[in-house]
Amino acid sequence: HIMPRDAERTLLQKLPGYRARRWPVERTHSWMNRFRRILVRWEKKADNYKGMVHLTCAFIAFHQAGLVG
């Protein structure tokens, strides 16, 4: 669940140490859009598309962990 921007803004004003959590989700979606097969969605079956999304997420996670060059 992602809070609306105005709710995050009020929390930033009320709580001095609060950090917004929206950017990791937006960043991850941006990274996923680099994979054309995910962006265009050529697969007709939902299971195949879901598998490609999982593979993309795994590749991004391994890359962030420094396990992929």
SULHUDA-V766856 format. One record per helix or strand of 3 or more residues. SS is the DSSP state (H for helix, E for strand). FROM is the first residue (numbers start at 1). TO is the last residue. Records with the same first field share a line. If there is no record, write none. Layout:
BEGIN
SS=FROM-TO ; FROM-TO
END
This chain:
BEGIN
H=5-14 ; 22-32 ; 36-40 ; 46-65
END
